[in-house]
Amino acid sequence: MNDDFPSIPEQARNLSKTALDIAKSLAETRRLLAPDDLVDLRNSICESCDRYEYDSSRCKECGCFMVNKVRFNGAKCPLGYW
């Protein structure tokens, strides 16, 4: 395992939190996916962050695969950047 990423249990907690955030947002907004312009903005923010791992497109802070996470309307950056 790569030590740059959170432990597997921590990644599981982070994924569970993201799923809950997405579900809450879906219940409130009735919108699952973010608009393309927001996805593009989130991607550019992630790619400029020092916690972004280019080879795997993962965030070193939460361990998420950002190519997927940025697409969900209710998902949030663990560092509060978006």
Biopython code that builds the backbone (N, CA, C, O; Angstrom):
import numpy as np
from Bio.PDB.StructureBuilder import StructureBuilder

atoms = [
    (1, "MET", "N", (0.832, -1.180, 0.000)),
    (1, "MET", "CA", (0.000, 0.000, 0.000)),
    (1, "MET", "C", (0.879, 1.248, 0.000)),
    (1, "MET", "O", (1.961, 1.260, 0.588)),
    (2, "ASN", "N", (0.405, 2.284, -0.660)),
    (2, "ASN", "CA", (1.125, 3.541, -0.730)),
    (2, "ASN", "C", (0.859, 4.348, 0.535)),
    (2, "ASN", "O", (-0.295, 4.620, 0.865)),
    (3, "ASP", "N", (1.914, 4.732, 1.245)),
    (3, "ASP", "CA", (1.779, 5.483, 2.493)),
    (3, "ASP", "C", (1.303, 6.912, 2.282)),
    (3, "ASP", "O", (0.988, 7.601, 3.252)),
    (4, "ASP", "N", (1.243, 7.375, 1.031)),
    (4, "ASP", "CA", (0.767, 8.727, 0.753)),
    (4, "ASP", "C", (-0.742, 8.849, 0.949)),
    (4, "ASP", "O", (-1.259, 9.958, 1.081)),
    (5, "PHE", "N", (-1.439, 7.743, 0.969)),
    (5, "PHE", "CA", (-2.892, 7.739, 1.089)),
    (5, "PHE", "C", (-3.317, 7.348, 2.496)),
    (5, "PHE", "O", (-2.550, 6.713, 3.219)),
    (6, "PRO", "N", (-4.530, 7.717, 2.893)),
    (6, "PRO", "CA", (-5.030, 7.292, 4.207)),
    (6, "PRO", "C", (-5.101, 5.763, 4.288)),
    (6, "PRO", "O", (-5.079, 5.074, 3.268)),
    (7, "SER", "N", (-5.185, 5.255, 5.498)),
    (7, "SER", "CA", (-5.327, 3.809, 5.685)),
    (7, "SER", "C", (-6.639, 3.344, 5.035)),
    (7, "SER", "O", (-7.527, 4.151, 4.762)),
    (8, "ILE", "N", (-6.743, 2.056, 4.797)),
    (8, "ILE", "CA", (-7.963, 1.498, 4.193)),
    (8, "ILE", "C", (-9.194, 1.793, 5.060)),
    (8, "ILE", "O", (-10.221, 2.196, 4.513)),
    (9, "PRO", "N", (-9.138, 1.612, 6.385)),
    (9, "PRO", "CA", (-10.316, 1.965, 7.201)),
    (9, "PRO", "C", (-10.688, 3.451, 7.090)),
    (9, "PRO", "O", (-11.869, 3.796, 7.053)),
    (10, "GLU", "N", (-9.684, 4.317, 7.039)),
    (10, "GLU", "CA", (-9.950, 5.751, 6.893)),
    (10, "GLU", "C", (-10.575, 6.050, 5.527)),
    (10, "GLU", "O", (-11.493, 6.864, 5.428)),
    (11, "GLN", "N", (-10.083, 5.400, 4.491)),
    (11, "GLN", "CA", (-10.666, 5.576, 3.160)),
    (11, "GLN", "C", (-12.123, 5.111, 3.140)),
    (11, "GLN", "O", (-12.967, 5.732, 2.493)),
    (12, "ALA", "N", (-12.414, 4.030, 3.843)),
    (12, "ALA", "CA", (-13.792, 3.540, 3.920)),
    (12, "ALA", "C", (-14.692, 4.558, 4.623)),
    (12, "ALA", "O", (-15.818, 4.796, 4.188)),
    (13, "ARG", "N", (-14.196, 5.157, 5.709)),
    (13, "ARG", "CA", (-14.970, 6.201, 6.396)),
    (13, "ARG", "C", (-15.191, 7.401, 5.475)),
    (13, "ARG", "O", (-16.287, 7.959, 5.425)),
    (14, "ASN", "N", (-14.144, 7.792, 4.749)),
    (14, "ASN", "CA", (-14.264, 8.925, 3.833)),
    (14, "ASN", "C", (-15.264, 8.638, 2.720)),
    (14, "ASN", "O", (-16.048, 9.511, 2.347)),
    (15, "LEU", "N", (-15.239, 7.429, 2.194)),
    (15, "LEU", "CA", (-16.186, 7.048, 1.149)),
    (15, "LEU", "C", (-17.612, 7.047, 1.689)),
    (15, "LEU", "O", (-18.535, 7.491, 1.006)),
    (16, "SER", "N", (-17.793, 6.560, 2.889)),
    (16, "SER", "CA", (-19.122, 6.556, 3.508)),
    (16, "SER", "C", (-19.642, 7.977, 3.711)),
    (16, "SER", "O", (-20.820, 8.249, 3.479)),
    (17, "LYS", "N", (-18.762, 8.881, 4.145)),
    (17, "LYS", "CA", (-19.153, 10.281, 4.331)),
    (17, "LYS", "C", (-19.541, 10.903, 2.998)),
    (17, "LYS", "O", (-20.532, 11.627, 2.912)),
    (18, "THR", "N", (-18.767, 10.624, 1.968)),
    (18, "THR", "CA", (-19.079, 11.157, 0.640)),
    (18, "THR", "C", (-20.420, 10.626, 0.148)),
    (18, "THR", "O", (-21.217, 11.379, -0.412)),
    (19, "ALA", "N", (-20.673, 9.344, 0.351)),
    (19, "ALA", "CA", (-21.953, 8.765, -0.064)),
    (19, "ALA", "C", (-23.113, 9.433, 0.664)),
    (19, "ALA", "O", (-24.155, 9.694, 0.063)),
    (20, "LEU", "N", (-22.940, 9.708, 1.947)),
    (20, "LEU", "CA", (-23.977, 10.386, 2.724)),
    (20, "LEU", "C", (-24.185, 11.814, 2.222)),
    (20, "LEU", "O", (-25.324, 12.260, 2.084)),
    (21, "ASP", "N", (-23.097, 12.533, 1.947)),
    (21, "ASP", "CA", (-23.194, 13.889, 1.403)),
    (21, "ASP", "C", (-23.938, 13.896, 0.068)),
    (21, "ASP", "O", (-24.760, 14.777, -0.186)),
    (22, "ILE", "N", (-23.649, 12.922, -0.775)),
    (22, "ILE", "CA", (-24.306, 12.820, -2.079)),
    (22, "ILE", "C", (-25.793, 12.530, -1.895)),
    (22, "ILE", "O", (-26.631, 13.138, -2.561)),
    (23, "ALA", "N", (-26.122, 11.612, -1.000)),
    (23, "ALA", "CA", (-27.529, 11.265, -0.747)),
    (23, "ALA", "C", (-28.302, 12.465, -0.195)),
    (23, "ALA", "O", (-29.434, 12.716, -0.609)),
    (24, "LYS", "N", (-27.699, 13.202, 0.732)),
    (24, "LYS", "CA", (-28.354, 14.396, 1.281)),
    (24, "LYS", "C", (-28.606, 15.427, 0.195)),
    (24, "LYS", "O", (-29.692, 16.001, 0.113)),
    (25, "SER", "N", (-27.610, 15.656, -0.630)),
    (25, "SER", "CA", (-27.743, 16.623, -1.712)),
    (25, "SER", "C", (-28.815, 16.190, -2.707)),
    (25, "SER", "O", (-29.601, 17.012, -3.179)),
    (26, "LEU", "N", (-28.842, 14.913, -3.020)),
    (26, "LEU", "CA", (-29.844, 14.392, -3.942)),
    (26, "LEU", "C", (-31.249, 14.600, -3.381)),
    (26, "LEU", "O", (-32.156, 14.975, -4.123)),
    (27, "ALA", "N", (-31.441, 14.364, -2.100)),
    (27, "ALA", "CA", (-32.750, 14.552, -1.471)),
    (27, "ALA", "C", (-33.171, 16.028, -1.502)),
    (27, "ALA", "O", (-34.350, 16.340, -1.667)),
    (28, "GLU", "N", (-32.204, 16.921, -1.342)),
    (28, "GLU", "CA", (-32.507, 18.354, -1.307)),
    (28, "GLU", "C", (-32.673, 18.958, -2.691)),
    (28, "GLU", "O", (-33.576, 19.767, -2.911)),
    (29, "THR", "N", (-31.814, 18.575, -3.625)),
    (29, "THR", "CA", (-31.777, 19.239, -4.931)),
    (29, "THR", "C", (-32.390, 18.411, -6.060)),
    (29, "THR", "O", (-32.697, 18.938, -7.129)),
    (30, "ARG", "N", (-32.564, 17.117, -5.815)),
    (30, "ARG", "CA", (-33.038, 16.186, -6.855)),
    (30, "ARG", "C", (-32.080, 16.144, -8.042)),
    (30, "ARG", "O", (-32.479, 15.853, -9.170)),
    (31, "ARG", "N", (-30.821, 16.437, -7.769)),
    (31, "ARG", "CA", (-29.803, 16.418, -8.815)),
    (31, "ARG", "C", (-28.630, 15.563, -8.343)),
    (31, "ARG", "O", (-27.958, 15.899, -7.367)),
    (32, "LEU", "N", (-28.391, 14.459, -9.042)),
    (32, "LEU", "CA", (-27.308, 13.552, -8.662)),
    (32, "LEU", "C", (-25.958, 14.025, -9.187)),
    (32, "LEU", "O", (-24.968, 14.050, -8.455)),
    (33, "LEU", "N", (-25.929, 14.397, -10.452)),
    (33, "LEU", "CA", (-24.663, 14.737, -11.093)),
    (33, "LEU", "C", (-24.473, 16.243, -11.204)),
    (33, "LEU", "O", (-25.425, 16.997, -11.402)),
    (34, "ALA", "N", (-23.224, 16.657, -11.072)),
    (34, "ALA", "CA", (-22.870, 18.070, -11.205)),
    (34, "ALA", "C", (-22.844, 18.446, -12.683)),
    (34, "ALA", "O", (-22.555, 17.601, -13.531)),
    (35, "PRO", "N", (-23.142, 19.704, -12.998)),
    (35, "PRO", "CA", (-23.040, 20.152, -14.393)),
    (35, "PRO", "C", (-21.595, 20.063, -14.883)),
    (35, "PRO", "O", (-20.655, 20.132, -14.091)),
    (36, "ASP", "N", (-21.432, 19.911, -16.178)),
    (36, "ASP", "CA", (-20.100, 19.729, -16.765)),
    (36, "ASP", "C", (-19.140, 20.852, -16.414)),
    (36, "ASP", "O", (-17.962, 20.595, -16.165)),
    (37, "ASP", "N", (-19.618, 22.099, -16.388)),
    (37, "ASP", "CA", (-18.710, 23.203, -16.070)),
    (37, "ASP", "C", (-18.208, 23.116, -14.630)),
    (37, "ASP", "O", (-17.067, 23.489, -14.358)),
    (38, "LEU", "N", (-19.032, 22.634, -13.708)),
    (38, "LEU", "CA", (-18.612, 22.449, -12.326)),
    (38, "LEU", "C", (-17.619, 21.285, -12.209)),
    (38, "LEU", "O", (-16.649, 21.360, -11.455)),
    (39, "VAL", "N", (-17.870, 20.225, -12.956)),
    (39, "VAL", "CA", (-16.940, 19.081, -12.986)),
    (39, "VAL", "C", (-15.571, 19.551, -13.474)),
    (39, "VAL", "O", (-14.546, 19.198, -12.891)),
    (40, "ASP", "N", (-15.557, 20.345, -14.540)),
    (40, "ASP", "CA", (-14.296, 20.858, -15.078)),
    (40, "ASP", "C", (-13.572, 21.744, -14.065)),
    (40, "ASP", "O", (-12.355, 21.648, -13.909)),
    (41, "LEU", "N", (-14.320, 22.605, -13.380)),
    (41, "LEU", "CA", (-13.728, 23.477, -12.372)),
    (41, "LEU", "C", (-13.131, 22.654, -11.228)),
    (41, "LEU", "O", (-12.005, 22.905, -10.799)),
    (42, "ARG", "N", (-13.885, 21.682, -10.741)),
    (42, "ARG", "CA", (-13.387, 20.828, -9.661)),
    (42, "ARG", "C", (-12.128, 20.090, -10.086)),
    (42, "ARG", "O", (-11.164, 20.009, -9.325)),
    (43, "ASN", "N", (-12.136, 19.551, -11.305)),
    (43, "ASN", "CA", (-10.951, 18.845, -11.817)),
    (43, "ASN", "C", (-9.736, 19.756, -11.832)),
    (43, "ASN", "O", (-8.649, 19.350, -11.421)),
    (44, "SER", "N", (-9.909, 20.982, -12.301)),
    (44, "SER", "CA", (-8.763, 21.894, -12.377)),
    (44, "SER", "C", (-8.255, 22.252, -10.981)),
    (44, "SER", "O", (-7.049, 22.390, -10.778)),
    (45, "ILE", "N", (-9.163, 22.401, -10.023)),
    (45, "ILE", "CA", (-8.752, 22.674, -8.645)),
    (45, "ILE", "C", (-7.958, 21.491, -8.092)),
    (45, "ILE", "O", (-6.897, 21.668, -7.494)),
    (46, "CYS", "N", (-8.482, 20.291, -8.299)),
    (46, "CYS", "CA", (-7.789, 19.097, -7.806)),
    (46, "CYS", "C", (-6.406, 18.954, -8.432)),
    (46, "CYS", "O", (-5.430, 18.673, -7.737)),
    (47, "GLU", "N", (-6.327, 19.145, -9.728)),
    (47, "GLU", "CA", (-5.060, 18.960, -10.429)),
    (47, "GLU", "C", (-4.008, 19.982, -10.012)),
    (47, "GLU", "O", (-2.815, 19.742, -10.195)),
    (48, "SER", "N", (-4.427, 21.110, -9.459)),
    (48, "SER", "CA", (-3.464, 22.114, -9.004)),
    (48, "SER", "C", (-3.092, 21.923, -7.526)),
    (48, "SER", "O", (-2.239, 22.645, -7.007)),
    (49, "CYS", "N", (-3.715, 20.972, -6.856)),
    (49, "CYS", "CA", (-3.490, 20.734, -5.428)),
    (49, "CYS", "C", (-2.303, 19.788, -5.224)),
    (49, "CYS", "O", (-2.117, 18.831, -5.976)),
    (50, "ASP", "N", (-1.502, 20.077, -4.186)),
    (50, "ASP", "CA", (-0.351, 19.213, -3.898)),
    (50, "ASP", "C", (-0.752, 17.870, -3.298)),
    (50, "ASP", "O", (0.101, 16.999, -3.130)),
    (51, "ARG", "N", (-2.020, 17.684, -2.974)),
    (51, "ARG", "CA", (-2.508, 16.411, -2.433)),
    (51, "ARG", "C", (-3.106, 15.520, -3.529)),
    (51, "ARG", "O", (-3.671, 14.467, -3.234)),
    (52, "TYR", "N", (-2.982, 15.941, -4.785)),
    (52, "TYR", "CA", (-3.517, 15.182, -5.918)),
    (52, "TYR", "C", (-2.435, 14.280, -6.497)),
    (52, "TYR", "O", (-1.318, 14.730, -6.754)),
    (53, "GLU", "N", (-2.763, 13.020, -6.700)),
    (53, "GLU", "CA", (-1.848, 12.019, -7.257)),
    (53, "GLU", "C", (-2.227, 11.807, -8.722)),
    (53, "GLU", "O", (-3.247, 11.189, -9.029)),
    (54, "TYR", "N", (-1.390, 12.328, -9.621)),
    (54, "TYR", "CA", (-1.691, 12.271, -11.051)),
    (54, "TYR", "C", (-1.765, 10.852, -11.608)),
    (54, "TYR", "O", (-2.647, 10.549, -12.412)),
    (55, "ASP", "N", (-0.860, 9.991, -11.194)),
    (55, "ASP", "CA", (-0.812, 8.643, -11.776)),
    (55, "ASP", "C", (-2.100, 7.863, -11.577)),
    (55, "ASP", "O", (-2.499, 7.082, -12.442)),
    (56, "SER", "N", (-2.754, 8.072, -10.436)),
    (56, "SER", "CA", (-3.978, 7.317, -10.154)),
    (56, "SER", "C", (-5.228, 8.185, -10.149)),
    (56, "SER", "O", (-6.337, 7.675, -9.989)),
    (57, "SER", "N", (-5.060, 9.499, -10.324)),
    (57, "SER", "CA", (-6.175, 10.463, -10.251)),
    (57, "SER", "C", (-6.869, 10.390, -8.895)),
    (57, "SER", "O", (-8.093, 10.485, -8.807)),
    (58, "ARG", "N", (-6.075, 10.219, -7.841)),
    (58, "ARG", "CA", (-6.624, 10.097, -6.489)),
    (58, "ARG", "C", (-6.177, 11.260, -5.622)),
    (58, "ARG", "O", (-5.143, 11.886, -5.853)),
    (59, "CYS", "N", (-6.995, 11.520, -4.619)),
    (59, "CYS", "CA", (-6.682, 12.532, -3.621)),
    (59, "CYS", "C", (-5.924, 11.849, -2.479)),
    (59, "CYS", "O", (-6.383, 10.841, -1.944)),
    (60, "LYS", "N", (-4.781, 12.391, -2.115)),
    (60, "LYS", "CA", (-3.991, 11.824, -1.029)),
    (60, "LYS", "C", (-4.589, 12.144, 0.343)),
    (60, "LYS", "O", (-4.226, 11.520, 1.340)),
    (61, "GLU", "N", (-5.497, 13.105, 0.391)),
    (61, "GLU", "CA", (-6.132, 13.477, 1.652)),
    (61, "GLU", "C", (-7.231, 12.478, 2.026)),
    (61, "GLU", "O", (-7.283, 12.004, 3.160)),
    (62, "CYS", "N", (-8.106, 12.162, 1.068)),
    (62, "CYS", "CA", (-9.239, 11.275, 1.371)),
    (62, "CYS", "C", (-9.094, 9.891, 0.747)),
    (62, "CYS", "O", (-9.731, 8.938, 1.198)),
    (63, "GLY", "N", (-8.262, 9.774, -0.287)),
    (63, "GLY", "CA", (-8.068, 8.495, -0.953)),
    (63, "GLY", "C", (-9.039, 8.235, -2.091)),
    (63, "GLY", "O", (-8.976, 7.185, -2.729)),
    (64, "CYS", "N", (-9.940, 9.183, -2.353)),
    (64, "CYS", "CA", (-10.960, 8.992, -3.390)),
    (64, "CYS", "C", (-10.368, 9.108, -4.790)),
    (64, "CYS", "O", (-9.372, 9.796, -5.012)),
    (65, "PHE", "N", (-11.005, 8.421, -5.718)),
    (65, "PHE", "CA", (-10.691, 8.547, -7.135)),
    (65, "PHE", "C", (-11.441, 9.778, -7.635)),
    (65, "PHE", "O", (-12.663, 9.754, -7.780)),
    (66, "MET", "N", (-10.709, 10.839, -7.894)),
    (66, "MET", "CA", (-11.325, 12.122, -8.167)),
    (66, "MET", "C", (-12.036, 12.172, -9.510)),
    (66, "MET", "O", (-12.953, 12.973, -9.690)),
    (67, "VAL", "N", (-11.640, 11.351, -10.437)),
    (67, "VAL", "CA", (-12.318, 11.311, -11.731)),
    (67, "VAL", "C", (-13.806, 10.973, -11.543)),
    (67, "VAL", "O", (-14.643, 11.360, -12.359)),
    (68, "ASN", "N", (-14.121, 10.260, -10.479)),
    (68, "ASN", "CA", (-15.509, 9.926, -10.165)),
    (68, "ASN", "C", (-16.126, 10.921, -9.190)),
    (68, "ASN", "O", (-17.243, 11.392, -9.405)),
    (69, "LYS", "N", (-15.415, 11.238, -8.134)),
    (69, "LYS", "CA", (-15.973, 12.067, -7.062)),
    (69, "LYS", "C", (-16.415, 13.440, -7.554)),
    (69, "LYS", "O", (-17.463, 13.934, -7.137)),
    (70, "VAL", "N", (-15.639, 14.060, -8.428)),
    (70, "VAL", "CA", (-15.965, 15.412, -8.890)),
    (70, "VAL", "C", (-17.280, 15.470, -9.658)),
    (70, "VAL", "O", (-17.845, 16.551, -9.825)),
    (71, "ARG", "N", (-17.770, 14.339, -10.121)),
    (71, "ARG", "CA", (-18.993, 14.298, -10.936)),
    (71, "ARG", "C", (-20.285, 14.355, -10.120)),
    (71, "ARG", "O", (-21.351, 14.645, -10.664)),
    (72, "PHE", "N", (-20.193, 14.083, -8.831)),
    (72, "PHE", "CA", (-21.404, 14.052, -8.007)),
    (72, "PHE", "C", (-21.677, 15.412, -7.386)),
    (72, "PHE", "O", (-20.803, 16.016, -6.764)),
    (73, "ASN", "N", (-22.891, 15.878, -7.563)),
    (73, "ASN", "CA", (-23.296, 17.197, -7.114)),
    (73, "ASN", "C", (-23.004, 17.420, -5.628)),
    (73, "ASN", "O", (-22.512, 18.486, -5.259)),
    (74, "GLY", "N", (-23.290, 16.458, -4.786)),
    (74, "GLY", "CA", (-23.156, 16.628, -3.343)),
    (74, "GLY", "C", (-21.784, 16.309, -2.780)),
    (74, "GLY", "O", (-21.571, 16.446, -1.575)),
    (75, "ALA", "N", (-20.842, 15.882, -3.628)),
    (75, "ALA", "CA", (-19.499, 15.547, -3.138)),
    (75, "ALA", "C", (-18.772, 16.823, -2.740)),
    (75, "ALA", "O", (-19.051, 17.901, -3.265)),
    (76, "LYS", "N", (-17.829, 16.687, -1.798)),
    (76, "LYS", "CA", (-17.079, 17.827, -1.290)),
    (76, "LYS", "C", (-15.595, 17.492, -1.210)),
    (76, "LYS", "O", (-15.210, 16.348, -0.968)),
    (77, "CYS", "N", (-14.784, 18.502, -1.418)),
    (77, "CYS", "CA", (-13.336, 18.364, -1.230)),
    (77, "CYS", "C", (-13.056, 18.254, 0.265)),
    (77, "CYS", "O", (-13.598, 19.037, 1.045)),
    (78, "PRO", "N", (-12.222, 17.299, 0.682)),
    (78, "PRO", "CA", (-11.937, 17.164, 2.117)),
    (78, "PRO", "C", (-11.165, 18.353, 2.694)),
    (78, "PRO", "O", (-11.120, 18.539, 3.910)),
    (79, "LEU", "N", (-10.565, 19.145, 1.823)),
    (79, "LEU", "CA", (-9.823, 20.317, 2.271)),
    (79, "LEU", "C", (-10.626, 21.610, 2.107)),
    (79, "LEU", "O", (-10.141, 22.695, 2.426)),
    (80, "GLY", "N", (-11.854, 21.482, 1.608)),
    (80, "GLY", "CA", (-12.735, 22.637, 1.458)),
    (80, "GLY", "C", (-12.458, 23.507, 0.252)),
    (80, "GLY", "O", (-12.921, 24.646, 0.199)),
    (81, "TYR", "N", (-11.713, 23.001, -0.720)),
    (81, "TYR", "CA", (-11.398, 23.781, -1.900)),
    (81, "TYR", "C", (-12.579, 23.882, -2.870)),
    (81, "TYR", "O", (-12.647, 24.817, -3.668)),
    (82, "TRP", "N", (-13.490, 22.942, -2.803)),
    (82, "TRP", "CA", (-14.730, 23.022, -3.602)),
    (82, "TRP", "C", (-15.835, 22.295, -2.871)),
    (82, "TRP", "O", (-16.963, 22.236, -3.359)),
]
sb = StructureBuilder()
sb.init_structure("model")
sb.init_model(0)
sb.init_chain("A")
sb.init_seg("    ")
for serial, (resi, resn, name, xyz) in enumerate(atoms, 1):
    if name == "N":
        sb.init_residue(resn, " ", resi, " ")
    sb.init_atom(name, np.array(xyz, "f"), 0.0, 1.0, " ", f" {name:<3s}", serial, name[0])
structure = sb.get_structure()
